Amino acid sequence: MRVREVTTTFDNFGGHSVGGTPLPIPNREVKPGCADGTRGASPRESRTPPNYLRRGPRERPSSFPRLTLVELTDGIVLLRPPESGDADWIVEACRDPVNQRWLPGLPAPYRSADAIWWLDHCRRGWEDSSAASFLVLDARTGARLGAIEARFGLPPDVGYWLAPEGRGRGAMTRALVLVSRYALDEREIESLELYTLPDNVASQRVAERAGYRREGSRPQHIFRRDGSLSDAHRYVLRRAEN
């Protein structure tokens, strides 16, 4: 894994929102995280989020080092912080029916304002060291493939999604390996968790190929689009096992 500090700035991201959702879902307070991009949170957002949370918001432990903007690569995929020029691509990727299915908190339709909100969320995560958000790119062509984020709360966790053009090539497994190593080694974290919907087999395979082990389930942990609560599969990667 190669780690490179970058000089990207977020001054022109704009956007206003509340909450702390990991992936492109605006205006909702959410905890904890899920690889599907869903969290134990309320359905469709509102200006003042209703308090449907099953636990309180997480805080970044003071012992975690401050974040510096970095790029990560294994020579096949490149992970870099999102930029303002990514907004149109984010909109199209989040309108994809597969992402709409597995990310039930995504607005439908997904609009430019939603992408701008997420870019601002990414900026705030890097600035306050609460999260490290990356786009996943083809390292050779620079084509955007997906997004992944490590959240440094209690417990630390990770979430990810792929655009249609990023599927079926092993890109997210590589990205998850890179982010996990970065979090465990560079960020001095002992373990990472991720959650998937029980029927999201593709996401579970990504986790398993990246070295995560399933450790049971969390009952009624994720809201689906119809407002019902679904159990979630829990996966864990520990530094000692990596």
N, C-alpha and C positions, 0 to 999 in steps of 0.2 A: 504494500500500500504506500502510495506517495501522498504526502500532505503538503500543500502549498498555501501560504498566506496570500490573501488577495486584498485589493484596495477598493473593491466595489463599495459605493455609498448608496444609501436609501433615501436621499433627500427629496426625490421627486416621486416617491411612492404614493403619498397622500392617503386618503381613506380614514374613516372614523367608524369605530365599533366598540362593543363591549364584549367581555368574555374571553376565553382562551382556547378556542378549538384548534386542533392541530393542522387540519387540512382545509381545503377551500370552502368552508362553511361559515357564513358571517353571522354576527350578532347573537351568539349564544354562549352562555357559560357552560363549560363541560369538563368533566373529569369522571373517570380516568380514561386513558387512551385505548385505541384499537387499531389494528393493522388495516381494517377495512375502511378506516377514516371515520368510523362512528365511535361515539363515546356514550357513557351512561348519562344521557342528556335528554332535554325536552325535544319534541318534534319541531316543526318549522319555526324559524326564528321570529322574534318580535323586537321592537325597539327597547323594551324593558323585559329581559328574559324572565319567564315564569320560573319559579323555584321548584323544578321537577327533579333536581339532582338527588342522587342516592347517597352522595357524600359531599363534603365541603371542598372548596377549591384547594389545589395543591400550591405549595410555595417552593421556590428553589432553595435547597439547603445552602446556608452561608458557607459551608465547607467546599462547595463546588468552585473550581477555578473560573475566572472570568473568561468569556468567549472572545476569540479573535476570528474574523472572517477567514475561512479556509476553503480550498478546493481539495477533493479527494479523488484519486483515480487508481485503477489497477491496470491501466493501459487499454482496457476494453470499454469500460464505462467511465464517465467523468461526472462528478457531483460538484455542483457550484451553487452558491446562494441565488435565489430567484432575483430577477431584475424587472424593472418597470416594463421593458420591452417584451416580457413574457406574457403580458396580460391577455392578449387575443388568443394565444395558444391555450392558456389555462381555461378560458371560456369554452373553447371547442372541446377540449379533453373532458371537462366536467359535464358537458351535455351528452357525452357518450352513454348509450343505454346501459352498458355493463357497469360503468361507474355510478350511474344513477341507481342501479339496483343495489350495489354493495356499499354505497355511501348514502344511506337513507336520509342523512341530514342535509344533503346538497339541495340548494334551492332548485326548483323546476318551474320555469326555465332558469338556467344559470346565466347571469348577466355580467356585463363589464364591471358594474359596481361591486359585484361579489368578488371578482378577481382582484380588484383594487383593494378591497378589504383584506383579502388574504395576504397580499403583498405587504400591507402595513403590519399585519400580524407577524409576518416573517421578520420584518425590520425590528419590531419590538422584542421579538424573541432573542435575536442576536444582541440587541442593545442591553437588555436586562439579564442576559445569560440564562434565560429560562428554557430556551429551545434552540436547536440548530436545524434550520430548514434548508433543503437542497432540491434543485431539479436534477433529474437523472438524464444524462446526455450520452449519445454515442461518442466515445472519445475520438474516433477518427473523423466523423462527418460533422459533429456538433449538433446532430438532430436531437430534439427533445423527445424523451421517452416516458417520463413519469415524474413523480415527486416522492420524497421521503423526509421524515422529520424525527429527530430524537428530542424528547422532552425531559428536562432535568428536574422533574418533580419528585415526589415521594409516593410510589416508587418511580424511578426513571422508566420511560417506555418509548416505544417507537411506533409510527404509523406510516403507511405507504399506499400509493396507487399508481397504476399505469395507464397511459393513453393507448388507444387501439394499436398504434404503430410500434409500441414498445413491448407488446406481448409475444410470447412464444419464442423468445431468444435468450432467456436466462438473465436478462438485464436487472430485474429487481432482486434476484438472489445475490448477484454481485454487489448491487447497491446496499443491500441489507448487511452483507458481510463487511463492507467498507465502513458504514455508519456504526455498526456494532463495535468494530475494532477501535474506531475513533472514540466512541463513548467509553468503552471499557479501559482503554489504554491511555489515550490522550486526555480524557476528561476524568480519569481516576474513579470510574464507577465500578461497583462490584457486580451488578447484575442489571439486565434489561428485561422488561416484559412487553408482550404484545397480545392483543386480543383479536379474534376473528369470529364472525358469525358461524354457527355450526355447519351451514351448508356452503360456505365459501371455501371449497376444497383447494382451489388454486392458491389462495392466500396462505392456507395452511402448509401447502407443499413448499412455498417460498421460505416460510419460517423454518421448516424442517431441514431443507437443503442448506440453509445458512447456519445450522447448528443449534437452533432453538429446540427445546424439548417441551412437549405438552405436559402441563401440571394441573390437570383437572379443569373444571369449568366454573364460571361465575353465573349463578342463576339470575335471570331477569336483569341483565346487565346492559343491554343495548336496545334502544328504541328503533323500531322499524317504521316505515312510512305510514302505516295505518295506525300508528300510535301504540301498538302492542309492544310488550317487552320480550326480548329474546335472551336466552342464555348465550354465553360467550365462551369459546374455548380460550384458555389461558396458556401462553407459551412463555418460557423463561430461558435466557442465556446468561450463564454465570462466568465471571472472569476465570475462575479456577478450571472451568471446563472448556474454555475457548482456546 
